[in-house]
Amino acid sequence: MILRVKPSSAKGRATVPGSKSHSIRAVALSSLASGESLIRNPLESDDGRSATTVYAAMGAKISKTEGLWKVRGFGGKPSPPERDIDVGNSGTSCRIGLGTAALLQCGKARFNGDAQTRRRPMGPLLDALSNLGANTFSEDGEGRLPAVVSGPWRGGTTQVDGSTSQYTSSLLLNAPFGEGDTVVEPINLNERPYVDLTLWWFDKLGLTYEREGYERFHIPGGQTLSGFEIDIPADFSSAAFLVAAGALPGGDVLLEGLDMSDPQGDKAILAMVAEMGAGVSEEEKGLRIRGKALKGSEFDLNSTPDLLPIMAILGAFAEGETRLMNIPQARIKETDRIAVMRETLEALGGSARELPDGLIVHGGGLRGGKTHGWGDHRVVMAAAIAGLAAPDGVEVDTAEAMTVTFPEFCKRMRLLGARMETE
């Protein structure tokens, strides 16, 4: 799919879809619970569907209507799937699901995914699960998919690589349902707000744990969970693109439904654009972002690596240099986003310099033109936002990737006045 964007300004009100991170955790925990759970405002996207595919394969009964998912869980005792589990493009669903497969009392689960997901590392998580009693096997011999996991989860102590928080979140989320107590010790943990988000669910649902900062987590095994009802908070990761549209010169966007008390780390986008010079204010009906001349700045994105693509675009339209730092994990996302965003900026008439763990973006504007989207949803949407302010507009391919997290991106942008069309 090709997405074409012509110069235009984003003005008006917009709502934000449900959080991907919350939706996936809601599916996992409602499946691990006993009884029926109701999930309202879930993220209706490819990643959301991947989560329900994973857990339906292991025995959860899931029915969907618009705006509501009903889940009848398997009470911490998953069933071996009848066929391979296809996680699609969802690394989060895969990693959390691998942890749940370690709870199997008999049989095994084989996980596979699309080409991007098969390139993403799973080995550190598989090793940690093995330390806790599970049987794990990576068929490529290098810790990637396809991977086979079986139980039982006996418990114990394990260290785990912290290069992505998803390993730690998988261990934490599944540990309450293991046979014995589990101690998780992350090493050099990145993306800490996502671990906070996992523990937000523990607090909300009454699951027991103890922590020593981000260095050690103790989770008693043999816990039980009853069905629950939850309204999924709005997604700050998706909102970041709407925030950026409002922050560009001529923009004026009111975002409705965002909860600043939510633990999602990507709410930091609001402070970042304010530091660059955009107007950000909290109003009775939402958060308002007004476009002004932007100035480059330096940002540590270790906690918020998903903001790299859109912050790179904003940096390109700012005056001076923008330094996006301390994000080595950005190289192991759906794509190597540090390299991909440098190439995207260059294709659109800008320039940037790669660091091993960051990107230095040179400001002054983008001319626009054609660019590759790399099949990466966040890269595609970031390039589309560039088209609002680039005099030649932007044409980006592989735009079908938007369905991974934000299927209604173009619709909501057009309601704000953006000139976007797909073919």
FIMIVEX-317706 format. One record per residue: x, y, z of N, C-alpha, C in turn. Coordinates in steps of 0.001 Angstrom, whole numbers, padded with zeros to 6 digits, always signed. Layout:
XYZXYZXYZ...
END
This chain:
+000843-001191+000000+000000+000000+000000+000886+001251+000000+000499+002231-000813+001191+003517-000871+000368+004553-000114+001025+005329+000728+000385+006438+001434+000984+007737+000911+000123+008612+000414+000560+009915-000092+000028+011012+000823+000909+011931+001172+000551+013041+002066+000972+014341+001398+000049+015284+001322+000343+016593+000751+000436+017625+001878+001189+018700+001659+001330+019713+002718-000026+020181+003231-000179+020212+004530-001444+020587+005162-001199+020741+006652-002157+021350+007339-002047+021549+008783-003088+020713+009497-002716+020199+010659-003631+019414+011484-004301+020325+012499-005615+020424+012438-006362+021276+013353-007671+020597+013726-007995+020629+015023-009262+020073+015465-009097+019122+016633-010145+018339+016892-010156+017386+018002-009949+015968+017495-009318+015171+018327-009104+013768+017964-009136+012913+019218-009689+011718+019082-009594+010711+020141-008458+009754+019797-008038+009008+020789-006875+008136+020652-007322+006704+020903-006860+005731+020099-007269+004332+020318-006709+003769+021612-007218+002616+021997-006757+001962+023218-005300+001547+023129-004672+001450+024276-003244+001145+024367-002936-000284+023934-001932-000410+023078-001462-001740+022682-000908-002490+023891-000045-001831+024646+000612-002502+025773-000405-002958+026814-001374-002115+027123-002413-002503+028079-003293-003620+027510-003657-003519+026216-004550-004517+025622-003929-005905+025669-002651-006010+025332-001998-007315+025328-001913-007878+026739-001588-007053+027696-001542-007528+029091-002929-007919+029584-003943-007179+029149-005311-007520+029545-005710-008890+029007-005360-009169+027761-005676-010480+027181-004935-011581+027921-003643-011361+028184-002852-012389+028868-003393-012671+030266-003639-011636+031040-004063-011830+032425-005490-012354+032515-006376-011921+031622-007740-012462+031645-007733-013930+031239-006796-014329+030384-006672-015737+030015-006117-016555+031175-005192-015997+031918-004610-016685+033068-005562-016726+034263-006597-015892+034229-007583-015855+035312-008606-016982+035166-009401-017153+036202-010542-018068+036156-011808-017241+035962-012767-017779+035222-014010-017062+035009-013916-016113+033833-014922-015271+033707-015031-014383+032549-014545-012982+032887-013807-012394+031966-013352-011010+032074-013916-010204+030906-014119-008917+031151-014615-007998+030127-013558-006925+029885-013117-006818+028636-012107-005829+028254-012771-004813+027336-012900-003593+027810-013546-002534+027027-012488-001628+026398-012798-001128+025212-011911-000242+024459-010557-000882+024164-010539-002190+023794-009251-002793+023451-008744-002240+022128-007460-002426+021870-006891-001987+020611-007289-002953+019506-008119-002480+018594-008547-003284+017442-007500-003109+016346-006496-003953+016356-005388-003844+015404-004772-005215+015212-003785-005304+014323-003122-006587+014109-002460-007094+015385-001823-006202+016155-001183-006632+017396-002207-007124+018408-003351-006457+018480-004402-006921+019375-004905-008295+018973-005075-008498+017659-005514-009810+017176-004461-010871+017441-003186-010512+017346-002129-011483+017643-002228-011962+019083-002485-011031+020001-002600-011415+021410-003734-012406+021621-004882-012147+021008-006010-013063+021199-005751-014402+020501-005027-014388+019395-004668-015637+018721-003789-016508+019616-002795-015884+020252-001878-016615+021127-002636-017290+022263-003512-016548+022920-004157-017079+024121-005346-017975+023807-006005-017749+022687-007046-018696+022276-006421-020055+021959-005224-020032+021389-004554-021293+021058-004217-022102+022306-004035-021415+023445-003678-022118+024677-004874-022324+025604-006094-022132+025072-007270-022547+025817-008232-021474+026270-007903-020196+026089-008852-019149+026466-010001-019101+025466-011196-018808+025957-012368-018652+025103-012610-017153+024937-012434-016658+023721-012463-015219+023484-013525-014901+022443-014421-013989+022795-015410-013496+021836-015277-011979+021741-015549-011458+020548-015323-010029+020293-016555-009384+019689-016908-008238+020224-017837-007330+019577-017155-005971+019549-017718-005035+018843-017067-003731+018719-016899-003088+020090-015659-002780+020434-015371-002114+021694-015378-002994+022919-015577-004320+022757-015649-005209+023920-015136-006601+023559-014192-007084+024355-013743-008466+024256-014126-009189+025544-014701-010379+025386-015012-011231+026534-014036-012405+026531-013415-012641+027673-012405-013689+027771-012758-014609+028935-012895-015908+028642-013049-016909+029709-011708-017615+029840-011076-017410+030995-009713-017853+031167-009562-019316+031525-008305-019755+031533-007996-021154+031830-007365-021331+033209-007492-020322+034071-007113-020463+035471-005654-020813+035700-004760-020207+034929-003336-020444+035129-002830-021760+034589-003709-022512+033892-003325-023831+033380-003616-023891+031880-002698-023373+031084-002914-023400+029633-002926-024824+029095-003573-024983+027944-003613-026271+027252-002638-026243+026084-002039-027377+025761-001132-027388+024605-001900-027086+023324-001406-026196+022506-002130-025839+021279-002138-026987+020286-003167-027021+019456-003305-028088+018469-002418-027864+017256-001998-026596+017043-001152-026272+015893-000198-025152+016288+000699-024798+015395+001640-023717+015670+000892-022436+016020+001503-021633+016897+000953-020329+017252+001644-019273+016396+000872-018579+015559+001406-017526+014695+001203-016180+015381+002305-015557+015819+002210-014280+016536+002203-013090+015597+002286-013328+014290+002298-012233+013336+003481-011307+013568+003190-010007+013696+004232-008991+013867+004397-008567+015320+003709-009233+016246+003645-008751+017622+004716-009380+018499+005823-008677+018672+006874-009153+019562+006415-009252+021000+005586-008302+021436+005089-008330+022810+004225-009559+023060+003279-009836+022144+002417-011013+022299+003244-012288+022299+004268-012327+021443+005113-013511+021380+005846-013736+022695+006489-012705+023205+007322-012885+024388+006489-013182+025630+005375-012496+025791+004519-012810+026929+003928-014210+026767+003560-014562+025533+003017-015890+025286+004024-017004+025513+005291-016778+025189+006320-017780+025468+006381-018077+026965+006235-017027+027777+006209-017233+029221+005021-018055+029666+003873-017815+029058+002674-018584+029427+002824-020047+029019+003465-020293+027881+003680-021683+027454+004546-022450+028443+005389-021747+029191+006212-022407+030210+005388-022917+031381+004101-022543+031451+003199-023036+032485+002526-024347+032090+002734-024803+030857+002115-026053+030400+002530-027218+031287+001562-028021+031693+001844-029209+032492+002087-030429+031618+001646-030358+030390+001899-031428+029440+001904-030814+028048+002488-031510+027105+002526-031002+025751+003468-029820+025614+003438-029204+024449+004341-028095+024154+003671-027126+023194+004278-025947+023060+003757-024935+022145+004886-024480+021225+004600-024426+019935+005574-023944+018949+005123-022589+018435+005999-021593+018552+005691-020221+018168+006425-019857+016879+005720-019152+016013+006321-018624+014795+005718-017249+014530+006259-016516+013577+005755-015183+013291+006131-014756+011896+005906-013465+011587+006250-012978+010258+007763-012766+010155+008216-012304+009003+009653-012199+008755+010338-011272+009743+009689-010148+010080+010293-009221+011041+010425-009872+012410+009374-010529+012863+009404-011123+014200+010394-012276+014271+010560-012995+013175+011542-014086+013174+012979-013573+013282+013192-012297+012992+014536-011725+013150+014781-011193+014556+013753-011071+015360+013899-010448+016679+014391-011467+017712+015263-011051+018613+015847-012000+019568+014848-012468+020621+014859-013757+020869+014055-014379+021919+014932-015167+022895+016190-015377+022540+017075-016248+023297+017203-015924+024773+017403-014652+025161+017527-014356+026587+016298-014753+027397+015114-014596+026811+013902-015015+027510+013835-016540+027590+014148-017221+026501+014132-018683+026516+015101-019225+027559+016282-018606+027658+017261-019042+028660+016725-018839+030079+016095-017691+030320+015559-017408+031656+014459-018391+032016+013588-018713+031057+012519-019689+031311+013106-021062+031612+014182-021416+030925+014843-022701+031208+015377-022737+032637+015892-021597+033105+016401-021521+034477+015303-021748+035509+014060-021507+035109+012922-021650+036025+012228-023003+035881+012788-023904+035076+012257-025252+034973+011664-025618+033638+011417-024617+032782+010781-024902+031496+011768-025553+030532+011214-026179+029517+012012-026711+028410+011822-025782+027212+012919-025265+026675+012833-024323+025567+013809-024720+024475+013443-024379+023239+014283-024740+022098+014042-023750+020968+015115-023136+020488+015056-022265+019317+015527-023056+018106+014678-023170+017104+014987-024049+015980+016105-023520+015092+016353-022202+015109+017441-021691+014283+018787-021734+015002+018760-022138+016277+019994-022262+017032+020582-020964+017506+019911-019852+017217+020427-018536+017592+019434-017740+018433+018490-018445+019055+017562-017774+019953+016464-017000+019270+016088-017398+018081+015001-016721+017366+013894-017722+017050+012783-017192+016558+011679-018047+016128+012072-018806+014862+011458-019967+014657+010468-020666+015495+011097-021170+016794+010274-021178+017851+010730-021644+019162+009663-022538+019769+010115-023538+020523+009220-024493+021167+009420-024398+022679+008313-024319+023422+008368-024179+024876+007395-025154+025515+007819-025774+026619+006925-026579+027444+007293-026358+028911+006404-026762+029808+006630-026574+031234+007309-027768+031864+007255-027836+033183+006538-026912+034072+007412-025762+034567+006761-024710+035003+007412-023559+035628+007572-023880+037117+008748-024322+037501+008956-024732+038889+009328-023567+039790+009896-022512+039215+010312-021362+040012+011806-021377+040265+012241-020463+041119+013656-020310+041395+014104-018886+041092+015389-018714+040886+015961-017399+040617+016586-017395+039238+016333-016345+038488+016957-016206+037180+017325-014760+036923+018446-014571+036282+018780-013282+035721+018259-013242+034286+018035-012022+033777+017556-011894+032404+018102-010609+031809+018486-010691+030566+018977-009535+029826+017908-008446+029790+018313-007212+030073+017367-006105+030100+017353-005260+028846+017935-005756+027739+017997-004943+026519+016609-004578+026012+015630-005454+026211+014231-005110+026008+013468-005461+027277+012569-004592+027678+011783-004829+028893+010812-005988+028724+010556-006386+027482+009556-007430+027249+009957-008765+027868+011263-009045+027941+011688-010272+028619+011262-010240+030086+011553-009129+030755+011230-009005+032176+009722-009033+032389+008969-008307+031558+007517-008292+031718+006919-009677+031526+007450-010454+030585+006946-011815+030391+007160-012664+031632+008349-012583+032207+008642-013368+033410+007759-012940+034572+007622-011634+034767+006816-011140+035882+005354-011534+035729+004824-011341+034547+003388-011531+034348+002967-012986+034539+003847-013921+034171+003492-015336+034273+003916-015979+035587+004862-015373+036299+005409-015980+037518+004370-016289+038592+003325-015466+038801+002367-015797+039867+001688-017151+039686+001698-017675+038472+000961-018908+038182+001888-020124+038106+003187-019920+038395+004120-021028+038446+003967-021831+039720+004672-022965+039801+004537-023855+040956+005162-023259+042209+006346-022698+042072+007053-022155+043229+007320-020677+043072+007950-020094+044078+008280-018678+044023+009336-018426+042943+009253-017244+042352+010188-016852+041300+010864-015540+041673+012165-015478+041462+012933-014249+041627+013521-013879+040269+013228-012671+039813+013708-012187+038519+014676-011045+038768+015863-011157+038175+016900-010136+038340+017320-009625+036961+016703-008527+036495+017075-007976+035194+018482-007380+035228+019175-007480+034109+020509-006922+033969+020436-005729+033019+020787-004544+033522+020800-003318+032705+019463-003118+031996+018415-002963+032789+017050-002919+032257+016776-001619+031499+016388-001750+030239+015900-000639+029434+014376-000559+029527+013809+000551+029065+012347+000683+028916+011598+000437+030221+012089+001011+031300+011530+000719+032616+010044+001033+032772+009514+002063+032099+008071+002302+032259+007196+001126+031858+007677+000267+030955+006864-000888+030570+006803-001928+031685+007859-002021+032483+007802-002882+033667+006856-002278+034702+006909-000958+034856+005942-000289+035748+004512-000564+035296+004308-000579+033979+002971-000830+033457+002519-002247+033789+003430-003216+033692+003098-004594+034079+002709-004663+035552+003477-003987+036395+003199-004023+037831+001941-003218+038180+001592-002239+037367+000310-001527+037525-000836-002535+037467-000724-003529+036577-001745-004558+036481-001754-005432+037735-000569-005755+038266-000517-006525+039508-001246-005790+040622-000959-004506+040750-001601-003717+041806-003105-003655+041605-003538-003486+040382-004964-003349+040086-005722-004637+040349-005084-005777+040074-005766-007069+040181-005454-007817+041469-004583-007272+042309-004315-007889+043604-003308-009020+043576-002460-009090+042560-001395-010093+042528-000242-009625+043421+000394-010571+044089+001386-010266+045115+002798-010292+044534+003605-009320+044939+005011-009292+044541+005779-008380+045491+007084-008529+045486+007985-007612+046192+009064-007187+045216+009564-005979+045399+010589-005493+044474+011683-004747+045216+012862-004798+044627+013970-003963+045058+014368-003121+043859+013711-001966+043718+013933-001120+042552+013622-001875+041278+014558-001803+040340+014430-002557+039091+015470-003678+039020+016091-003962+040159+017170-004952+040183+016694-006349+040580+015588-006425+041349+015165-007739+041839+013664-007730+042119+012989-008751+041615+011546-008897+041828+011283-010299+042370+010522-010371+043459+010149-011657+044055+008648-011833+043898+008246-012931+043230+006826-013184+042968+006460-014559+043514+005592-014620+044518+005148-015923+045028+004397-016706+043945+004650-018009+043897+003935-018859+042952+002613-019345+043518+001863-020054+042699+000599-020636+043134-000506-019634+043382-000394-018437+042833-001447-017441+043016-002614-017729+042070-003776-017206+042427-004960-017342+041583-005525-015959+041297-006267-015880+040226-006832-014612+039775-008242-014855+039277-009179-014026+039724-010558-014116+039253-010764-013179+038063-011821-013454+037311-012153-012595+036190-012357-011158+036625-012177-010240+035706-012226-008812+036030-012815-008029+034864-013103-006766+035115-013548-005841+034075-012571-004681+034023-012256-004228+032808-011270-003162+032659-011592-002309+031435-011409-001005+031558-011446-000093+030425-009999+000201+030039-009626-000131+028835-008248+000047+028390-007953+001538+028189-006915+002054+028830-006569+003470+028645-006138+003764+027206-006212+005018+026829-005777+005443+025497-004264+005275+025358-003829+005128+024124-002445+004762+023816-001586+006000+023554-000646+006284+024448+000246+007419+024249+001214+007177+023086+001522+005916+022765+002414+005640+021638+001759+006048+020323+000472+005750+020167-000258+006206+018981-000507+007705+019032-000807+008206+020223-001055+009641+020372+000149+010472+019961+001356+009898+020062+002572+010649+019746+002535+011223+018330+001936+010500+017393+001884+010994+016013+000911+012168+015886-000177+012127+016627-001127+013234+016633-000533+014438+017350+000211+014180+018424+000911+015260+019130+001886+015951+018186+002641+015170+017435+003612+015742+016510+002937+016565+015424+001793+016087+014934+001056+016846+013918+000637+018198+014458+000216+018218+015726-000156+019480+016334+001027+020384+016598+002205+019806+016839+003387+020589+017198+004041+021256+016004+003782+020755+014798+004373+021378+013619+003725+022739+013365+004442+023673+012758+003876+025003+012492+002528+024918+011782+001544+025644+012301+000189+025622+011761-000718+024618+012434-000161+023748+013249-000966+022736+013913-001663+023253+015152-002812+022678+015462-003577+023025+016674-004535+021861+016940-004113+020930+017791-004832+019668+017990-005220+019513+019457-006474+019159+019687-006957+018841+021028-007168+017340+021105-006412+016667+021963-006501+015216+022120-007367+014885+023331-008367+014059+023102-009318+013707+024147-009072+012287+024641-009261+012081+025949-009238+010744+026509-007909+010268+027043-006875+011091+027031-005572+010691+027561-005530+010882+029074-004939+009929+029752-004854+009960+031214-003390+010124+031609-003034+011308+032096-001637+011572+032430-001167+010799+033663-002068+010176+034408-001654+009367+035556-001309+007939+035155-001568+007576+033896-001270+006231+033418+000246+006030+033365+000742+004813+033634+002192+004594+033670+002872+004524+032311+002155+004654+031205+002793+004558+029897+003913+005596+029761+005096+005132+029405+006235+006031+029304+006134+007026+028173+005415+006676+027095+005396+007541+025923+004603+008828+026129+003992+009002+027293+003391+010307+027580+004469+011387+027650+005728+010983+027750+006833+011938+027764+006909+012756+026478+006233+012318+025401+006220+013079+024155+005726+014501+024390+004811+014686+025336+004254+016021+025588+005309+016959+026158+006094+016469+027099+007171+017290+027647+008244+017540+026602+008487+016580+025746+009523+016740+024724+009159+017828+023709+007925+017796+023201+007558+018810+022217+007473+020188+022870+007087+020230+024151+007086+021514+024859+008501+022059+024983+009461+021188+025276+010851+021627+025368+011355+022153+024030+010847+021597+022933+011251+022059+021607+010554+023347+021199+009541+023767+021978+008909+025047+021710+007440+025006+021384+006853+023819+021226+005422+023732+020938+004608+024126+022158+003384+024597+021924+002494+024918+023030+001754+023680+023484+001839+023361+024766+001140+022210+025334+000379+022676+026558-000921+022461+026574-001723+022905+027713-002813+021892+027999-003150+021755+029288-004228+020873+029702-005498+021687+029802-006524+021288+029062-007786+021998+029059-008881+021082+029585-010049+021632+029786-011144+020873+030390-011479+019631+029577-011380+019720+028249-011798+018607+027405-010626+017786+026876-009421+018124+027249-008302+017328+026768-006992+018080+026807-006013+017544+026102-004687+018141+026012-004544+018816+024652-004138+020078+024683-004047+020850+023450-002591+021064+023069-002278+020819+021808-000928+021015+021291-001006+022006+020146-000260+023101+020267-000241+024147+019238+001147+024210+018610+001161+024303+017310+002412+024365+016594+003093+025711+016701+004382+025680+016891+005224+026878+016902+006566+026506+016301+007424+027494+016097+008764+027193+015606+009477+026299+016616+010058+025226+016127+010694+024250+017000+012204+024448+017033+012781+024152+018174+014236+024210+018342+014747+022833+018752+015894+022486+018239+016482+021201+018552+016855+021086+020014+016926+019849+020493+017288+019617+021878+017876+018213+021974+018220+017790+023180+018738+016447+023405+017790+015681+024308+017475+014424+023925+016533+013618+024675+017103+012225+024906+016974+011757+026128+017310+010382+026478+016049+009552+026261+016074+008668+025268+014886+007888+024906+014951+006455+025413+015829+006188+026388+015958+004812+026849+014637+004248+027345+013850+005063+028039+012565+004605+028569+011464+004605+027515+011705+005315+026392+010642+005521+025404+011170+005307+023982+011700+004133+023678+012331+003931+022360+011366+004030+021193+010065+003775+021416+009109+003860+020313+008914+005291+019818+009404+006270+020573+009292+007662+020137+010384+008061+019151+011368+007204+018951+012477+007572+018068+012016+008013+016681+011171+007252+015959+010831+007682+014596+010180+009057+014538+009205+009308+015392+008512+010593+015293+009366+011738+015832+010197+011479+016829+011078+012539+017319+012154+012870+016291+012566+011897+015500+013513+012171+014425+012895+013116+013391+011618+012910+013079+010932+013796+012136+010812+015199+012707+010404+015326+013957+010299+016655+014566+011664+017335+014612+012710+016570+014907+014049+017142+014916+014452+017678+013563+014019+017013+012491+014367+017466+011148+013719+018804+010814+012582+019119+011431+011901+020396+011180+012260+021468+012206+013125+021127+013151+013528+022088+014176+014742+022889+013721+015008+023946+014437+016222+024730+014203+017367+024112+015005+018475+023864+014337+019617+023306+015035+019616+021790+015034+020247+021222+016028+020501+019783+016090+019650+019142+017183+019115+017975+016892+018376+017197+017892+019106+015870+018104+019407+015586+019352+020166+014385+019694+019229+013412+020426+019031+012238+019838+018165+011198+020398+019085+010090+020898+019189+009952+022212+020296+009219+022814+019841+008030+023668+020829+007122+023924+020699+006030+024902+019590+005060+024541+019543+004683+023267+018495+003756+022807+019110+002614+021980+020024+001851+022552+020581+000731+021781+019508-000271+021367+018442-000388+022182+017386-001364+021883+016582-000995+020646+016708+000258+020164+015998+000647+018945+016478-000134+017731+017653-000727+017841+018181-001508+016717+017579-002910+016646+016831-003330+017660+016241-004678+017649+014719-004626+017733+014145-003533+017228+012694-003455+017115+012265-004131+015811+011097-003760+015279+010656-004354+014016+011716-004186+012925+012406-003058+012978+013559-002803+012120+014660-002224+013003+015834-002031+012427+016871-001241+013089+016470+000215+012909+015725+000747+013873+015104+002054+013669+016109+003196+013645+017278+003017+014222+018296+004063+014118+018751+004180+012671+019104+003066+012056+019544+003086+010663+018407+003476+009722+017237+002928+009963+016095+003172+009084+015685+004642+009103+015691+005268+010268+015290+006671+010316+016354+007577+009695+017612+007226+009812+018629+008009+009096+018358+007941+007594+018111+006747+007066+017856+006613+005641+016572+007314+005224+015557+007267+006077+014295+007944+005767+014486+009447+005687+015188+010022+006645+015438+011464+006625+016236+011860+005392+017222+011066+005045+018030+011385+003862+017192+011302+002589+016294+010319+002510+015440+010183+001335+014512+011379+001169+014167+012016+002284+013238+013155+002256+013965+014499+002238+015277+014472+002033+016028+015718+001880+016693+016223+003132+016694+015441+004203+017347+015850+005442+018654+015111+005632+019215+015232+006825+020444+014508+007130+020483+014167+008611+021178+013082+008908+021304+012621+010286+022569+011770+010365+023038+011584+011583+024230+010771+011805+023931+009722+012856+024257+008486+012536+024038+007390+013471+025122+007342+014535+024699+007016+015733+025585+006602+016806+025256+005142+017117+026138+004431+017806+025790+003049+018150+024470+002936+018899+024164+003937+019720+022948+003888+020534+022100+005147+020379+022161+005791+019224+021370+007000+019071+021422+007572+017670+020793+008716+017515+020687+009377+016220+020792+010884+016429+021676+011519+015679+021796+012973+015700+021142+013504+014431+020095+014295+014593+019291+014794+013480+019629+016259+013248+019931+016592+012006+020222+017972+011643+018934+018633+011175+018607+019766+011792+017353+020446+011501+017414+021288+010241+016373+022090+010060+016301+022966+008901+015195+022611+007930+014496+021499+008160+013365+021139+007317+013642+019969+006404+012584+019421+005839+012655+018333+004870+011969+018776+003584+012552+018394+002465+011970+018730+001165+010769+017844+000871+010868+016561+001246+009818+015597+000951+010207+014698-000202+009246+013940-000716+009498+013018-001812+009079+011608-001445+009708+010625-002097+009369+009221-001883+010332+008595-000879+009792+007726-000037+010628+006998+000915+010062+005613+001155+010927+004729+001587+010535+003359+001921+010045+003324+003362+008952+002609+003615+008431+002498+004982+008961+001309+005741+009686+000418+005061+010357-000697+005707+009400-001683+006372+008108-001577+006071+007142-002453+006724+007045-002241+008217+007462-001072+008698+007485-000751+010128+006428+000309+010399+005429-000054+011177+004277+000827+011393+004673+002213+011891+005628+002285+012814+005984+003591+013370+006807+004422+012387+007587+003783+011563+008337+004507+010533+007383+005062+009481+006412+004264+009061+005436+004719+008070+004675+005936+008586+004175+005868+009811+003375+006986+010339+004240+008225+010581+005489+008035+010986+006380+009178+011158+006626+009861+009820+006876+009080+008771+007078+009662+007453+005839+010413+006981+004659+009870+007307+003419+010548+006928+003302+011907+007597+003684+012006+008867+003639+013293+009561+004594+014285+008903+005743+013794+008421+006675+014673+007716+006019+015306+006505+005117+014567+005840+004463+015085+004654+003604+016303+004899+003172+016509+006150+002362+017695+006454+003151+018975+006242+004439+018942+006542+005258+020163+006524+006280+020201+005394+006496+019091+004704+007458+019070+003601+006814+019666+002349+007453+020632+001692+006814+021303+000551+006454+020370-000595+007205+019282-000784+006889+018342-001853+005998+017199-001385+005539+017253-000129+004749+016154+000407+005589+014901+000557+004944+013793+000916+005649+012533+001132+004827+011394+000537+005531+010475-000105+004931+009216-000539+005719+008093+000118+005041+007254+000897+005709+006178+001630+005031+004857+001317+005836+003827+001079+005288+002521+000743+005172+001650+001991+004737+000417+001818+004462-000564+002889+003552+000031+003968+002649+000917+003550+001786+001611+004508+000771+000690+005161+000600-000519+004628-000295-001479+005281+000179-001814+006687+001442-001529+006988+001982-001800+008323+001267-001001+009411+000586+000075+009043-000123+000878+010049-001148+000065+010820-001668-001004+010200-002695-001799+010864-002159-002550+012082-000844-002604+012234-000263-003294+013389-000714-002645+014687-000711-001302+014736-001072-000624+015982-002100+000499+015824-002281+001052+014609-003131+002238+014479-003856+002184+013134-004802+001246+012970-005476+001093+011683-006214+002347+011211-006666+003177+012156-007438+004362+011784-006579+005628+011730-005282+005464+011613-004392+006624+011589-004791+007620+010500-004948+007156+009271-005265+008079+008172-006638+008719+008367-007600+007920+008818-008946+008457+009035-008913+009588+010060-008218+009365+011157-008189+010400+012205-007385+011609+011763-006334+011387+010989-005564+012522+010492-006382+013333+009481-007151+012668+008634-007984+013405+007671-009047+014229+008385-009581+013717+009492-010552+014494+010263-009926+015762+010842-008608+015733+010995-007894+016934+011477-007491+017854+010322-007829+017477+009119-007510+018329+007956-006292+017898+007172-005664+016808+007540-004501+016342+006803-004928+015814+005439-004117+016078+004440-004397+015623+003073-003636+014308+002865-004312+013216+003146-003721+011887+003053-004606+010982+002226-003980+010141+001412-004738+009136+000676-003866+007898+000484-004515+006755+000374-003796+005498+000175-004263+004835-001106-003394+003995-001633-003771+003187-002794-003010+001871-002763
END
